[in-house]
């Protein structure tokens, strides 16, 4: 009442994916690459017929690119607003600092006047 070895072998062979085809599914065989340590080098790049991810007919659609552009523009706008806010805060703190330094000078003058013996 079980699966015989012959049936199991046939089923396993049928279900097993072709790892060569799946691992290099998006890259034609003419575009082989080699890896040396942490660097990759493409061999026979001039003969490669594969498409770039940004060429016509690829998985990256115009809608995805428009969304990325929109997202990045939003980030730029937020950074500009943050920069403006920080510049305003810097001006305010600089004004406070100048006012404090002016008060210090006033106190130093007052101290000199108090310590100067009267004639």
Secondary structure, 3 states (H helix, E strand, C coil): CCCCHHHHHHHHHHHCCCHHHHHCCCCCCCCCEEEECCEEEECCHHHCCCCCCCCCCCCCCHHHHHHHHHHHHHHHHHHHHHHHHHHHHHHHHHHHHHHHHHHHHHHHHHHHHHHCCCC
